[in-house]
Amino acid sequence: MLTAVSMTMLFFAACTSEPNQDTKKIQVTTPPPTGRQAQTGKGEMLFRQFCANCHPDGGNVSDPARNLHRSTLRANRINKPEDIIRIMRNPISRMLRFDVTTLPDEDARAIADYVLDTF
């Protein structure tokens, strides 16, 4: 009987609404993005900085037929990041030229990945 009473008291003591002083607080944090996710975030930021004025939402304000939408890119045999970087470095039409001093290779690659993943 004494054991049953002791167990009942322990049970109710553990079920109080007040937090236990000995309980450690657990803080859940989201780890920073890595790999492809980080690259896409960087690419989006750089796209907004360098490209979005002429290519809003993947369009093209000066030449709508040369937009960045997946179907248009594929039709023009632009399928991989290197294809986009080549055009950034040596534009086909009225696009501004982005040489390596203006846009380093790593940043150009981030933009190209973002374009291929987004539009």
N, CA, C and O atoms as a GROMACS GRO file, in nm:
protein
  476
    1MET      N    1   0.084  -0.118   0.000
    1MET     CA    2   0.000   0.000   0.000
    1MET      C    3   0.088   0.125   0.000
    1MET      O    4   0.061   0.222  -0.071
    2LEU      N    5   0.191   0.121   0.078
    2LEU     CA    6   0.281   0.235   0.085
    2LEU      C    7   0.345   0.262  -0.051
    2LEU      O    8   0.364   0.378  -0.088
    3THR      N    9   0.378   0.157  -0.126
    3THR     CA   10   0.436   0.171  -0.258
    3THR      C   11   0.338   0.236  -0.352
    3THR      O   12   0.377   0.322  -0.431
    4ALA      N   13   0.212   0.198  -0.348
    4ALA     CA   14   0.110   0.256  -0.435
    4ALA      C   15   0.091   0.404  -0.406
    4ALA      O   16   0.077   0.484  -0.498
    5VAL      N   17   0.092   0.441  -0.279
    5VAL     CA   18   0.077   0.582  -0.241
    5VAL      C   19   0.199   0.661  -0.288
    5VAL      O   20   0.186   0.772  -0.339
    6SER      N   21   0.318   0.604  -0.271
    6SER     CA   22   0.440   0.672  -0.315
    6SER      C   23   0.441   0.694  -0.465
    6SER      O   24   0.478   0.801  -0.513
    7MET      N   25   0.401   0.591  -0.539
    7MET     CA   26   0.397   0.601  -0.685
    7MET      C   27   0.296   0.706  -0.729
    7MET      O   28   0.323   0.782  -0.823
    8THR      N   29   0.180   0.712  -0.663
    8THR     CA   30   0.078   0.810  -0.698
    8THR      C   31   0.129   0.951  -0.673
    8THR      O   32   0.106   1.041  -0.754
    9MET      N   33   0.198   0.971  -0.562
    9MET     CA   34   0.252   1.104  -0.530
    9MET      C   35   0.357   1.145  -0.632
    9MET      O   36   0.361   1.261  -0.673
   10LEU      N   37   0.443   1.052  -0.673
   10LEU     CA   38   0.544   1.083  -0.774
   10LEU      C   39   0.480   1.118  -0.907
   10LEU      O   40   0.524   1.209  -0.977
   11PHE      N   41   0.374   1.045  -0.942
   11PHE     CA   42   0.304   1.070  -1.068
   11PHE      C   43   0.247   1.211  -1.070
   11PHE      O   44   0.268   1.284  -1.167
   12PHE      N   45   0.175   1.249  -0.964
   12PHE     CA   46   0.114   1.383  -0.961
   12PHE      C   47   0.220   1.493  -0.948
   12PHE      O   48   0.200   1.603  -1.000
   13ALA      N   49   0.329   1.465  -0.883
   13ALA     CA   50   0.437   1.564  -0.872
   13ALA      C   51   0.498   1.591  -1.010
   13ALA      O   52   0.538   1.703  -1.040
   14ALA      N   53   0.505   1.489  -1.092
   14ALA     CA   54   0.562   1.505  -1.226
   14ALA      C   55   0.466   1.574  -1.322
   14ALA      O   56   0.508   1.625  -1.426
   15CYS      N   57   0.338   1.578  -1.288
   15CYS     CA   58   0.237   1.634  -1.378
   15CYS      C   59   0.197   1.775  -1.341
   15CYS      O   60   0.090   1.820  -1.383
   16THR      N   61   0.276   1.846  -1.266
   16THR     CA   62   0.241   1.984  -1.231
   16THR      C   63   0.256   2.074  -1.352
   16THR      O   64   0.328   2.041  -1.446
   17SER      N   65   0.190   2.186  -1.348
   17SER     CA   66   0.197   2.280  -1.460
   17SER      C   67   0.322   2.367  -1.454
   17SER      O   68   0.355   2.435  -1.551
   18GLU      N   69   0.392   2.365  -1.342
   18GLU     CA   70   0.513   2.444  -1.329
   18GLU      C   71   0.632   2.368  -1.385
   18GLU      O   72   0.645   2.248  -1.360
   19PRO      N   73   0.719   2.435  -1.461
   19PRO     CA   74   0.834   2.365  -1.516
   19PRO      C   75   0.932   2.323  -1.408
   19PRO      O   76   0.947   2.392  -1.306
   20ASN      N   77   0.996   2.214  -1.429
   20ASN     CA   78   1.096   2.164  -1.337
   20ASN      C   79   1.220   2.253  -1.347
   20ASN      O   80   1.264   2.285  -1.457
   21GLN      N   81   1.274   2.292  -1.236
   21GLN     CA   82   1.392   2.378  -1.234
   21GLN      C   83   1.513   2.310  -1.297
   21GLN      O   84   1.603   2.379  -1.347
   22ASP      N   85   1.517   2.177  -1.295
   22ASP     CA   86   1.634   2.105  -1.344
   22ASP      C   87   1.628   2.080  -1.495
   22ASP      O   88   1.726   2.036  -1.555
   23THR      N   89   1.515   2.108  -1.556
   23THR     CA   90   1.499   2.080  -1.699
   23THR      C   91   1.579   2.181  -1.780
   23THR      O   92   1.566   2.302  -1.759
   24LYS      N   93   1.660   2.133  -1.872
   24LYS     CA   94   1.737   2.221  -1.960
   24LYS      C   95   1.650   2.264  -2.076
   24LYS      O   96   1.571   2.185  -2.128
   25LYS      N   97   1.663   2.387  -2.115
   25LYS     CA   98   1.588   2.436  -2.230
   25LYS      C   99   1.655   2.386  -2.356
   25LYS      O  100   1.778   2.389  -2.369
   26ILE      N  101   1.574   2.340  -2.448
   26ILE     CA  102   1.625   2.293  -2.576
   26ILE      C  103   1.591   2.398  -2.680
   26ILE      O  104   1.475   2.435  -2.698
   27GLN      N  105   1.691   2.444  -2.747
   27GLN     CA  106   1.672   2.545  -2.852
   27GLN      C  107   1.689   2.478  -2.988
   27GLN      O  108   1.794   2.420  -3.018
   28VAL      N  109   1.585   2.487  -3.068
   28VAL     CA  110   1.590   2.429  -3.201
   28VAL      C  111   1.625   2.539  -3.300
   28VAL      O  112   1.559   2.642  -3.306
   29THR      N  113   1.729   2.516  -3.375
   29THR     CA  114   1.769   2.613  -3.476
   29THR      C  115   1.775   2.544  -3.612
   29THR      O  116   1.802   2.425  -3.622
   30THR      N  117   1.748   2.621  -3.712
   30THR     CA  118   1.757   2.570  -3.848
   30THR      C  119   1.899   2.591  -3.896
   30THR      O  120   1.950   2.702  -3.891
   31PRO      N  121   1.964   2.484  -3.943
   31PRO     CA  122   2.101   2.502  -3.990
   31PRO      C  123   2.104   2.588  -4.116
   31PRO      O  124   2.007   2.590  -4.192
   32PRO      N  125   2.212   2.659  -4.139
   32PRO     CA  126   2.220   2.739  -4.260
   32PRO      C  127   2.217   2.649  -4.382
   32PRO      O  128   2.263   2.535  -4.377
   33PRO      N  129   2.163   2.701  -4.493
   33PRO     CA  130   2.158   2.618  -4.613
   33PRO      C  131   2.298   2.583  -4.662
   33PRO      O  132   2.393   2.660  -4.647
   34THR      N  133   2.308   2.466  -4.719
   34THR     CA  134   2.437   2.421  -4.772
   34THR      C  135   2.419   2.369  -4.913
   34THR      O  136   2.307   2.344  -4.959
   35GLY      N  137   2.530   2.353  -4.982
   35GLY     CA  138   2.529   2.291  -5.115
   35GLY      C  139   2.441   2.364  -5.214
   35GLY      O  140   2.448   2.486  -5.228
   36ARG      N  141   2.358   2.288  -5.281
   36ARG     CA  142   2.273   2.339  -5.389
   36ARG      C  143   2.175   2.445  -5.338
   36ARG      O  144   2.148   2.543  -5.407
   37GLN      N  145   2.122   2.427  -5.217
   37GLN     CA  146   2.027   2.522  -5.161
   37GLN      C  147   2.094   2.658  -5.139
   37GLN      O  148   2.035   2.762  -5.172
   38ALA      N  149   2.214   2.659  -5.086
   38ALA     CA  150   2.287   2.784  -5.066
   38ALA      C  151   2.321   2.850  -5.200
   38ALA      O  152   2.311   2.971  -5.214
   39GLN      N  153   2.360   2.769  -5.297
   39GLN     CA  154   2.394   2.820  -5.430
   39GLN      C  155   2.272   2.886  -5.494
   39GLN      O  156   2.284   2.992  -5.557
   40THR      N  157   2.154   2.824  -5.479
   40THR     CA  158   2.033   2.880  -5.538
   40THR      C  159   1.999   3.012  -5.471
   40THR      O  160   1.959   3.107  -5.539
   41GLY      N  161   2.014   3.021  -5.340
   41GLY     CA  162   1.988   3.147  -5.270
   41GLY      C  163   2.082   3.257  -5.315
   41GLY      O  164   2.041   3.371  -5.335
   42LYS      N  165   2.208   3.223  -5.329
   42LYS     CA  166   2.306   3.320  -5.377
   42LYS      C  167   2.274   3.359  -5.522
   42LYS      O  168   2.282   3.477  -5.558
   43GLY      N  169   2.237   3.261  -5.603
   43GLY     CA  170   2.202   3.288  -5.742
   43GLY      C  171   2.082   3.380  -5.754
   43GLY      O  172   2.080   3.469  -5.840
   44GLU      N  173   1.984   3.360  -5.670
   44GLU     CA  174   1.866   3.447  -5.672
   44GLU      C  175   1.904   3.590  -5.637
   44GLU      O  176   1.860   3.685  -5.702
   45MET      N  177   1.985   3.607  -5.534
   45MET     CA  178   2.028   3.740  -5.493
   45MET      C  179   2.106   3.809  -5.606
   45MET      O  180   2.081   3.926  -5.637
   46LEU      N  181   2.198   3.736  -5.668
   46LEU     CA  182   2.278   3.793  -5.778
   46LEU      C  183   2.192   3.820  -5.901
   46LEU      O  184   2.212   3.920  -5.969
   47PHE      N  185   2.096   3.732  -5.929
   47PHE     CA  186   2.005   3.753  -6.041
   47PHE      C  187   1.928   3.884  -6.020
   47PHE      O  188   1.915   3.964  -6.113
   48ARG      N  189   1.877   3.904  -5.900
   48ARG     CA  190   1.804   4.028  -5.871
   48ARG      C  191   1.893   4.151  -5.889
   48ARG      O  192   1.848   4.256  -5.935
   49GLN      N  193   2.019   4.138  -5.852
   49GLN     CA  194   2.112   4.249  -5.861
   49GLN      C  195   2.153   4.280  -6.005
   49GLN      O  196   2.157   4.396  -6.044
   50PHE      N  197   2.183   4.177  -6.083
   50PHE     CA  198   2.240   4.198  -6.215
   50PHE      C  199   2.144   4.176  -6.333
   50PHE      O  200   2.165   4.233  -6.440
   51CYS      N  201   2.040   4.097  -6.315
   51CYS     CA  202   1.962   4.052  -6.430
   51CYS      C  203   1.814   4.090  -6.428
   51CYS      O  204   1.753   4.106  -6.534
   52ALA      N  205   1.757   4.105  -6.310
   52ALA     CA  206   1.611   4.118  -6.298
   52ALA      C  207   1.553   4.240  -6.369
   52ALA      O  208   1.438   4.238  -6.412
   53ASN      N  209   1.631   4.347  -6.382
   53ASN     CA  210   1.578   4.466  -6.450
   53ASN      C  211   1.541   4.436  -6.595
   53ASN      O  212   1.440   4.486  -6.645
   54CYS      N  213   1.620   4.357  -6.662
   54CYS     CA  214   1.594   4.323  -6.802
   54CYS      C  215   1.519   4.191  -6.817
   54CYS      O  216   1.456   4.167  -6.920
   55HIS      N  217   1.527   4.106  -6.715
   55HIS     CA  218   1.465   3.973  -6.720
   55HIS      C  219   1.368   3.952  -6.603
   55HIS      O  220   1.384   3.856  -6.528
   56PRO      N  221   1.269   4.040  -6.585
   56PRO     CA  222   1.176   4.020  -6.473
   56PRO      C  223   1.098   3.890  -6.491
   56PRO      O  224   1.045   3.862  -6.599
   57ASP      N  225   1.091   3.812  -6.386
   57ASP     CA  226   1.020   3.684  -6.388
   57ASP      C  227   1.064   3.594  -6.504
   57ASP      O  228   0.984   3.515  -6.554
   58GLY      N  229   1.188   3.606  -6.545
   58GLY     CA  230   1.241   3.522  -6.651
   58GLY      C  231   1.207   3.571  -6.791
   58GLY      O  232   1.238   3.504  -6.889
   59GLY      N  233   1.144   3.685  -6.801
   59GLY     CA  234   1.111   3.741  -6.932
   59GLY      C  235   1.230   3.812  -6.992
   59GLY      O  236   1.344   3.790  -6.952
   60ASN      N  237   1.202   3.898  -7.090
   60ASN     CA  238   1.307   3.979  -7.151
   60ASN      C  239   1.240   4.106  -7.202
   60ASN      O  240   1.161   4.101  -7.297
   61VAL      N  241   1.272   4.219  -7.140
   61VAL     CA  242   1.203   4.344  -7.175
   61VAL      C  243   1.241   4.397  -7.313
   61VAL      O  244   1.159   4.463  -7.376
   62SER      N  245   1.361   4.370  -7.360
   62SER     CA  246   1.401   4.425  -7.490
   62SER      C  247   1.380   4.327  -7.606
   62SER      O  248   1.369   4.369  -7.721
   63ASP      N  249   1.374   4.197  -7.575
   63ASP     CA  250   1.356   4.097  -7.681
   63ASP      C  251   1.279   3.978  -7.622
   63ASP      O  252   1.339   3.879  -7.582
   64PRO      N  253   1.145   3.989  -7.615
   64PRO     CA  254   1.063   3.886  -7.550
   64PRO      C  255   1.086   3.743  -7.602
   64PRO      O  256   1.064   3.646  -7.529
   65ALA      N  257   1.130   3.731  -7.726
   65ALA     CA  258   1.155   3.596  -7.780
   65ALA      C  259   1.278   3.531  -7.716
   65ALA      O  260   1.294   3.409  -7.725
   66ARG      N  261   1.363   3.609  -7.652
   66ARG     CA  262   1.484   3.556  -7.587
   66ARG      C  263   1.468   3.559  -7.435
   66ARG      O  264   1.553   3.611  -7.362
   67ASN      N  265   1.358   3.502  -7.388
   67ASN     CA  266   1.335   3.499  -7.244
   67ASN      C  267   1.410   3.383  -7.180
   67ASN      O  268   1.478   3.307  -7.250
   68LEU      N  269   1.400   3.369  -7.050
   68LEU     CA  270   1.475   3.268  -6.975
   68LEU      C  271   1.391   3.148  -6.936
   68LEU      O  272   1.433   3.068  -6.852
   69HIS      N  273   1.274   3.135  -6.993
   69HIS     CA  274   1.187   3.023  -6.959
   69HIS      C  275   1.244   2.893  -7.015
   69HIS      O  276   1.302   2.891  -7.124
   70ARG      N  277   1.226   2.788  -6.940
   70ARG     CA  278   1.286   2.657  -6.972
   70ARG      C  279   1.260   2.616  -7.117
   70ARG      O  280   1.352   2.570  -7.185
   71SER      N  281   1.137   2.631  -7.163
   71SER     CA  282   1.105   2.588  -7.300
   71SER      C  283   1.182   2.670  -7.404
   71SER      O  284   1.227   2.615  -7.505
   72THR      N  285   1.198   2.799  -7.380
   72THR     CA  286   1.274   2.884  -7.473
   72THR      C  287   1.422   2.849  -7.470
   72THR      O  288   1.486   2.840  -7.574
   73LEU      N  289   1.475   2.829  -7.350
   73LEU     CA  290   1.616   2.793  -7.338
   73LEU      C  291   1.644   2.660  -7.410
   73LEU      O  292   1.741   2.649  -7.485
   74ARG      N  293   1.559   2.562  -7.388
   74ARG     CA  294   1.579   2.432  -7.456
   74ARG      C  295   1.570   2.446  -7.607
   74ARG      O  296   1.649   2.386  -7.680
   75ALA      N  297   1.475   2.524  -7.653
   75ALA     CA  298   1.459   2.544  -7.798
   75ALA      C  299   1.584   2.607  -7.859
   75ALA      O  300   1.614   2.586  -7.976
   76ASN      N  301   1.657   2.685  -7.779
   76ASN     CA  302   1.780   2.750  -7.825
   76ASN      C  303   1.904   2.673  -7.783
   76ASN      O  304   2.015   2.727  -7.785
   77ARG      N  305   1.887   2.548  -7.744
   77ARG     CA  306   1.996   2.459  -7.703
   77ARG      C  307   2.078   2.515  -7.586
   77ARG      O  308   2.200   2.501  -7.580
   78ILE      N  309   2.009   2.576  -7.496
   78ILE     CA  310   2.071   2.626  -7.372
   78ILE      C  311   2.020   2.534  -7.262
   78ILE      O  312   1.910   2.553  -7.210
   79ASN      N  313   2.101   2.435  -7.227
   79ASN     CA  314   2.057   2.330  -7.136
   79ASN      C  315   2.136   2.319  -7.007
   79ASN      O  316   2.091   2.256  -6.911
   80LYS      N  317   2.253   2.378  -7.003
   80LYS     CA  318   2.338   2.363  -6.885
   80LYS      C  319   2.394   2.500  -6.844
   80LYS      O  320   2.394   2.594  -6.924
   81PRO      N  321   2.443   2.510  -6.721
   81PRO     CA  322   2.494   2.638  -6.672
   81PRO      C  323   2.601   2.700  -6.762
   81PRO      O  324   2.603   2.821  -6.781
   82GLU      N  325   2.688   2.618  -6.818
   82GLU     CA  326   2.795   2.669  -6.904
   82GLU      C  327   2.739   2.743  -7.026
   82GLU      O  328   2.800   2.838  -7.074
   83ASP      N  329   2.623   2.698  -7.076
   83ASP     CA  330   2.561   2.766  -7.190
   83ASP      C  331   2.518   2.908  -7.152
   83ASP      O  332   2.537   3.002  -7.229
   84ILE      N  333   2.462   2.922  -7.034
   84ILE     CA  334   2.419   3.054  -6.988
   84ILE      C  335   2.540   3.142  -6.961
   84ILE      O  336   2.540   3.260  -6.996
   85ILE      N  337   2.641   3.088  -6.898
   85ILE     CA  338   2.762   3.165  -6.868
   85ILE      C  339   2.827   3.214  -6.998
   85ILE      O  340   2.872   3.328  -7.006
   86ARG      N  341   2.831   3.129  -7.097
   86ARG     CA  342   2.888   3.168  -7.228
   86ARG      C  343   2.813   3.290  -7.284
   86ARG      O  344   2.876   3.381  -7.338
   87ILE      N  345   2.682   3.290  -7.271
   87ILE     CA  346   2.603   3.404  -7.321
   87ILE      C  347   2.625   3.528  -7.235
   87ILE      O  348   2.629   3.640  -7.286
   88MET      N  349   2.641   3.508  -7.105
   88MET     CA  350   2.669   3.622  -7.017
   88MET      C  351   2.802   3.688  -7.054
   88MET      O  352   2.815   3.810  -7.051
   89ARG      N  353   2.900   3.605  -7.090
   89ARG     CA  354   3.032   3.655  -7.124
   89ARG      C  355   3.037   3.713  -7.266
   89ARG      O  356   3.114   3.806  -7.292
   90ASN      N  357   2.956   3.659  -7.357
   90ASN     CA  358   2.952   3.704  -7.498
   90ASN      C  359   2.807   3.711  -7.543
   90ASN      O  360   2.759   3.620  -7.611
   91PRO      N  361   2.737   3.817  -7.507
   91PRO     CA  362   2.594   3.826  -7.535
   91PRO      C  363   2.561   3.818  -7.685
   91PRO      O  364   2.640   3.858  -7.771
   92ILE      N  365   2.443   3.766  -7.712
   92ILE     CA  366   2.398   3.748  -7.849
   92ILE      C  367   2.334   3.876  -7.904
   92ILE      O  368   2.359   3.913  -8.019
   93SER      N  369   2.253   3.940  -7.824
   93SER     CA  370   2.182   4.059  -7.876
   93SER      C  371   2.216   4.182  -7.792
   93SER      O  372   2.333   4.212  -7.771
   94ARG      N  373   2.115   4.252  -7.747
   94ARG     CA  374   2.136   4.378  -7.675
   94ARG      C  375   2.176   4.362  -7.529
   94ARG      O  376   2.188   4.460  -7.456
   95MET      N  377   2.197   4.241  -7.486
   95MET     CA  378   2.231   4.215  -7.346
   95MET      C  379   2.368   4.275  -7.312
   95MET      O  380   2.460   4.276  -7.394
   96LEU      N  381   2.378   4.324  -7.189
   96LEU     CA  382   2.506   4.374  -7.140
   96LEU      C  383   2.604   4.258  -7.126
   96LEU      O  384   2.564   4.145  -7.097
   97ARG      N  385   2.730   4.286  -7.146
   97ARG     CA  386   2.834   4.185  -7.132
   97ARG      C  387   2.881   4.183  -6.986
   97ARG      O  388   2.913   4.287  -6.929
   98PHE      N  389   2.886   4.065  -6.928
   98PHE     CA  390   2.933   4.047  -6.792
   98PHE      C  391   3.064   3.970  -6.796
   98PHE      O  392   3.065   3.847  -6.798
   99ASP      N  393   3.176   4.044  -6.796
   99ASP     CA  394   3.306   3.977  -6.798
   99ASP      C  395   3.341   3.928  -6.657
   99ASP      O  396   3.269   3.955  -6.561
  100VAL      N  397   3.451   3.857  -6.646
  100VAL     CA  398   3.489   3.794  -6.520
  100VAL      C  399   3.522   3.896  -6.411
  100VAL      O  400   3.511   3.864  -6.292
  101THR      N  401   3.562   4.016  -6.448
  101THR     CA  402   3.590   4.118  -6.345
  101THR      C  403   3.459   4.177  -6.291
  101THR      O  404   3.453   4.216  -6.175
  102THR      N  405   3.357   4.182  -6.373
  102THR     CA  406   3.227   4.232  -6.329
  102THR      C  407   3.152   4.124  -6.251
  102THR      O  408   3.090   4.152  -6.149
  103LEU      N  409   3.159   4.002  -6.301
  103LEU     CA  410   3.086   3.891  -6.241
  103LEU      C  411   3.178   3.768  -6.241
  103LEU      O  412   3.191   3.701  -6.343
  104PRO      N  413   3.241   3.738  -6.128
  104PRO     CA  414   3.332   3.624  -6.120
  104PRO      C  415   3.263   3.493  -6.161
  104PRO      O  416   3.140   3.481  -6.154
  105ASP      N  417   3.342   3.396  -6.202
  105ASP     CA  418   3.287   3.268  -6.249
  105ASP      C  419   3.192   3.203  -6.149
  105ASP      O  420   3.088   3.152  -6.187
  106GLU      N  421   3.228   3.206  -6.022
  106GLU     CA  422   3.144   3.145  -5.919
  106GLU      C  423   3.007   3.211  -5.914
  106GLU      O  424   2.906   3.143  -5.900
  107ASP      N  425   3.003   3.344  -5.924
  107ASP     CA  426   2.877   3.416  -5.922
  107ASP      C  427   2.797   3.393  -6.050
  107ASP      O  428   2.675   3.379  -6.046
  108ALA      N  429   2.865   3.388  -6.163
  108ALA     CA  430   2.798   3.360  -6.290
  108ALA      C  431   2.735   3.222  -6.285
  108ALA      O  432   2.623   3.202  -6.334
  109ARG      N  433   2.806   3.126  -6.226
  109ARG     CA  434   2.752   2.990  -6.214
  109ARG      C  435   2.630   2.988  -6.122
  109ARG      O  436   2.533   2.917  -6.149
  110ALA      N  437   2.635   3.065  -6.015
  110ALA     CA  438   2.520   3.070  -5.924
  110ALA      C  439   2.397   3.126  -5.996
  110ALA      O  440   2.286   3.074  -5.979
  111ILE      N  441   2.416   3.229  -6.076
  111ILE     CA  442   2.304   3.286  -6.153
  111ILE      C  443   2.253   3.183  -6.254
  111ILE      O  444   2.132   3.164  -6.266
  112ALA      N  445   2.343   3.117  -6.325
  112ALA     CA  446   2.303   3.019  -6.425
  112ALA      C  447   2.224   2.905  -6.361
  112ALA      O  448   2.122   2.862  -6.415
  113ASP      N  449   2.270   2.856  -6.248
  113ASP     CA  450   2.197   2.749  -6.178
  113ASP      C  451   2.059   2.798  -6.136
  113ASP      O  452   1.960   2.725  -6.150
  114TYR      N  453   2.052   2.921  -6.085
  114TYR     CA  454   1.924   2.977  -6.044
  114TYR      C  455   1.828   2.986  -6.162
  114TYR      O  456   1.711   2.949  -6.150
  115VAL      N  457   1.875   3.034  -6.275
  115VAL     CA  458   1.790   3.048  -6.395
  115VAL      C  459   1.737   2.910  -6.436
  115VAL      O  460   1.618   2.895  -6.461
  116LEU      N  461   1.825   2.812  -6.443
  116LEU     CA  462   1.783   2.678  -6.486
  116LEU      C  463   1.687   2.612  -6.385
  116LEU      O  464   1.600   2.535  -6.425
  117ASP      N  465   1.702   2.642  -6.259
  117ASP     CA  466   1.614   2.583  -6.156
  117ASP      C  467   1.482   2.655  -6.141
  117ASP      O  468   1.384   2.598  -6.092
  118THR      N  469   1.477   2.783  -6.182
  118THR     CA  470   1.362   2.867  -6.150
  118THR      C  471   1.264   2.889  -6.263
  118THR      O  472   1.143   2.883  -6.240
  119PHE      N  473   1.312   2.914  -6.382
  119PHE     CA  474   1.221   2.956  -6.490
  119PHE      C  475   1.184   2.848  -6.586
  119PHE      O  476   1.108   2.872  -6.680
   0.00000   0.00000   0.00000
